[in-house]
Amino acid sequence: MKMQFANPVPRQENATYVMHLPYIIHHERIKATLEDKGFQLSVKRIFDILASSLLIIFFAPILIIVAAIIKLTSKGAILYSNERVGLHEINFKCYKFRSMVEDQSSKTADHTTALAEQEKGILHKVKNDSRITWIGKIIRKTSIDELPQLFNVLKGDMSIVGPRPLVPFMLKHLPEFKETRCLVRPGITGLWQIRDRVNNTRAEYMMEHDTRYIEKYSLLLDLKILIETPVVVITGEGAY
C-alpha cells in the first residue's frame, strides 16, 4: 500500500522552506502533534531497543565476516564515523562500515566533485567513485555498510525508522527546519529511502520527505516503511 500525502502548499511569506522547495514547516504545530503522540513515541523507543538487539545478534556473522574482509583487504579502520545531528539538536557519531580507501592519495577528482556537489545541495554520492573498494561496492549496494548503525539505535542516537541523519553543515542555514527535524531521532530507514532514493539525488527532495514523515508520524506509518524497506534493499534501488 502506497502512502499518500497532500501536495506542497503554495509559497507564502514568513514561512520556512525546505531548501528551494515550497514546503512550509509549521514547527509549533508539528511539535504539538508529536507531544500528543508521546505514548506512540515511547512504544517506538521500546521497539528500537528490542529490534536493534535482535538484529545485532542475527547479523553478527555478517558483521564479523565483513569486518574481517575490510581489515584484510585495505589499510585503515573497519568502521567509518562522522558527525550527524540527532534528537534535540545533539550531535553524535554515526557509524558505517568503511567502504572507501583511506590513503590520502586517493582523494582524487572524485573527492573534489563530491565536496562541490555538497555545496549545491546534492547528496554526497558519486557514482563510480574510484575511492570505493571492491567490498565497499558490495556492502553499499546491499546496504550492509549501514548495519553498524544498529549500535547507534541501541545507544539511543538513532531509531530504526526516522528522518535521514544529516551532517551539521546541511542544517547550518536552516534553523527552523533543524529545530523541527530534531524533534525525533534520525533513522536507518525512512520515507525518502523507500520513495525517492532512486529518482532524486538532491538533498531538498530527501529533506521534504523527512519533514512530511515527522508531520505525519504514527506507528502505522513506521510499520508501512518497515514493510517496504526490504524490497528497496533487495532491489538495490538508488544504492551505489
N, C-alpha and C positions, 0 to 999 in steps of 0.2 A: 504494500500500500504506500503510495507516494504522499508525502506531506505537502499540503497546500498553504501558501502564505499570501497575504494581501500584497499587491504591488506597492513599491515605494511611494510615499506621498509626495505631492508637488513641493518644490523648493519654497521655503519660507524664510523670512528674516528671523534673526535671533535664535537660530537653531544650530545644533552641532551635526555635521555631516561626516559620513564615513568616507574619508579621502575625497574623491571627486564625485561620489555618487550622492544623489539627492535622498539619502536615507536619514531621516531625523531621529535623533536619540533623545527620548524623553526620560532622562535619568531618574528623576524623582518618582515618576510613575512606575518605572521598571523596578526600582528599589522597593517601593511599597508592595508591589505584586510579589516579589521574592520573599519579603518579610511575612506575607500571608501564607507562604508555602514552606514555612520553617520545618514542619513535620516531614514533608517530602524530601527536603534537603538533608535532614537527619538520617532518613532511610537510605538516601543516596550515599552518604558517607559510610554507613554500616556495610552497604553493598560493596563499596570500593575496597574496604579493608578485607572483606571475605574473598571477593573476586580476585584481587591482586595477590593475596596469599596463595590461593589455589592455583592461579595461573603461573606463578613463580615456580611452584612445585611441579606442575605439569610440564612446563617448558624448560625445566632445569637441564635435561640432557642437551637440548638445542643450545641453551645459553653456554654450557660448558664447551661444547664442540666448536661453536662459532668463536668463542673467546680464544680457544687454543689455536684455531686456524689463523686468526688475526695476529696473534702473538708470534706464530712461527713463520708467517709469510711476509711480514713487513715490520719495519722498525717503528717503535712508538707505543703509546699507551693503548690498551684494549678498548677503553671507553673514551668517548669524546663528550665533553660537557661545555655548555655555555650558559650565560645568564639569561633567564627569562623572567617575565613579570607575572606574578601569581596573585592569589587571593589577598585582598586588602592592600594591593599595590606593593606587596613584599616580594623582592626578587629572590630567585632560587636557582640552583644549578640543575639544569635539565640534562639527563643522561641519554646517550645513544651509543651503540657500537660504532667504533671508528671505521669509516668506510673510505677514507682518503689517506694518501701517504702523508707523513708528517715532515718530510725533508723540506727545508726552506727553499731549495732549488726547484721544487715542484710548483711553486707559486708563479705560474706562467700567465699567459694572457687570459686563461680561463678564470683565474682568481680576480684579475683586474676587471673582467667583464661582469663577474658576479657582484663585485662591490659597486660598480656603476649602476647595475640593474636595481640593487637595493635602494639606491638614492632615488630612482624613478618610481619606486613602489612596486617593483616586480619581485616576486618571491625568490629567495636565494636558492635557485636551482638552475644549473647549467647543463643542458643535455650533452651527452658525450664528453663530459668533463674529464680531461686527461689525468686529473689527480685521483680519480676513483680507482681503487684496487679491484682485482677480479672478484674477490669475495665481497667487496663493497657493492659491486653491481648486483650481485645475487641478493644480499640482505636488504638492499634498498628496494629492489623490485618486489620482494616478498614482504616488505615492511618488518622484517626480523630485526633490522637495525634499531627499531623503536621499542623492542621488548624490555630493555633496561629501564624504561620509564615506568614499568610496573613497580619498581622500588620507589620512584617519586610518588606514585599513588599511595603506596603503603605508608610512606613518611607523612603524607598529608599535603604535599606540594601540588599534586595534581589529582584529577579524577579520571575514571575510565572514559567517561563521556563529558565533553565540555568544549569551550572555545579553544582554538589552536593557541598554544603558548607562544607569545611573541617576544622578540628581543626588545630591550628598552628603547632603542632609537626609533623603532616604528611607532611608538606611542608618545614620543617626546613632544610633538606639536599638536597632540590631540588629547588635552587634559580631561575633557568631559567623557570622551569615548573610553579613555583609560580607566576613569572612575567607574563607569558602567561595566566595562569588561571585567574589572577586578571584583565584582560582586559575587562571582562564582570562581571555582577552581578551574584552571585550564585542563583540557582533556587529551587523552591519547587519540581518541577518535571523536568525530563531531559532525555537525551538519554539513560543513564545507567538504570534508573528506568524502562523504558519500554522495554529494550532489554536484559539485562543480570542479573537483580537482582535475579531472581530465580535460575540461574545457577552458579553464581560466588560470593563468599564472600571475595575474596582477593581484597585489595584496588587497586592494579595496573590495574585490569580489568576495574574497575569503572573510574579510572583516565584516562585510554586510551580512553574510550568512551567520557568522558567530554572534552578531548583535541580535539577529532575529531569534537565534537559539535562546539567548538569555531572556528575551522578551516573552517568548512562548514556552518557557521551561515547564516541564512536567515529567513525572516518572514514565508516563506513557511515551512521551517524545524520546526519552532516553532508550526505552525498550525498542522503539522503531529503528533508532540509529544503530543499536547493537545488533539487531536482526539483519540489517542491510550491510553492515561493515564487512562480514566475511566474504560477501560477493565481491566487494571492491578489492579486498586483499587478494583473493584468489585470481581475479582477472588482472590484477596489477595495474588498474587504470590510473593514469597520471603519475605513476611511480617510476623514477629513474635516478 
